[in-house]
Amino acid sequence: MGTALNVEYTGAVRRRLADDQRLTDPRAYLRPARDGIASTVARLCDEVLAA
């Protein structure tokens, strides 16, 4: 589970920074990463509970 969350978080940060290389405020590029983590946790919980 930790690896899946790390992949999502890192990917979201990289995508956001690639979209706008002028970003300097971490709130602007970490928000999508936190949202991605929340979505991934919800999906993984649903998968575990459905098994």
N, C-alpha and C positions, 0 to 999 in steps of 0.2 A: 504494500500500500504506500509506503514511504517513497518508493521509486516512482510510482505513478503520479504522486503529488509533486515530486521534484520535477519530473518531465513536464507536467502541465504548467507549473509556476515559471520555470526557466523559459519554456516556449512562449508563454504569454508576454513575459518581459522582453524577450528578444523581438517578437513580432511588433510590439508597441514602439520599441526604440528604432526598429527598422522603418516604421511608418513615419516617424518624426525624429530625426537625428538631433534636433535642437532642444529636445526635452532635457531639463536639468532638475526639475522638481520631482523627487521620487514618488510623490503622491499620484502624479499623472501616469506614471508607467507601472506602478505597483498595484493600482486599483484593478486593472484587468487580470493581473495575476491572482489577486485574492478572490475575485469573482470566479476565475477558472478553478481554483482550489475548492471553493464551495460547491461548484457544479460536479466536480470529480468526486468529492466525498459523498454527495447525495447519490450519484450514480452507483458508486461502489457499495454504499449501504443498501441500496435497492437490490443489487445483484446478490449480496450476501444474504439478505433477508428472504429473497425469493428462492434461494437454494434449499 
